[in-house]
Amino acid sequence: MKNLIEEVAKDFTAQSHGSSDYWKDTMFVRGENDDQFVPLSYLQKKHPERVESLGQLQSEGYVY
């Protein structure tokens, strides 16, 4: 899970997301560095088979 989040957060932060509503999300998952993050909804949309819920992330050591 750690590698997935680091990779997706790095890619998400590096790209422009134009007119998306991701900035409205209230939950973000931080990547390896403070300036790398990904909205939880984006993570669940791109990898639904790996990220099922917030509870799953919490059980793996991610904090809300």
Residue, then its C-alpha position, 0 to 999 in steps of 0.5 A: m500500500k505504501n508504494l501505491i500511495e507514494e506513486v499516486a501522490k507523486d503523480f497527482t501532485a505533479q499534474s494539473h487537474g484543470s477544472s476538477d473538483y478534487w480541491k473540494d475533498t476533505m480527506f487527503v493522503r500524504g505521500e512520502n514528502d509533505d508536498q505530495f498528496v492525493p485526495l482520498s476520492y481520487l485514490q479510490k477512483k483510480h485503484p478501487e481494488r486496492v483502496e476500499s475505505l478510510g478504515q483500511l488506510q487507518s488499519e495500515g497506519y495512515v492517520y485521519 
